[in-house]
Amino acid sequence: MYCIADVCIYPVGTVEVSGSTFIAHIEKIIQGSSLKSTLHSSGTTIEGPWGEVTSLIGELHEYAHAQGVMRVHSDIRIGTRTDKEQTAQDKVDAVLSKLE
């Protein structure tokens, strides 16, 4: 089953106030995967088969813990459809067309 996941992964309890260094490392892993992804201001949208997307999210948590982060928080929103194929860009385009 194809899904679109909006994911925000963040370390908790670290010394750093900014999370940009951590997020850049996470983003490199996401971009290195075979899945389509789009970085945005509040996370990353990842598209692909359910098992591959959720497996990647698990790998991101494992990576963070392997780097010494003791607590990792993720906000994950996943959508699926059975009536048609749809990408994240299709969803954005549908709204933009209604704004015209």
Disulfide bonds with the S-S distance in Angstrom:
none
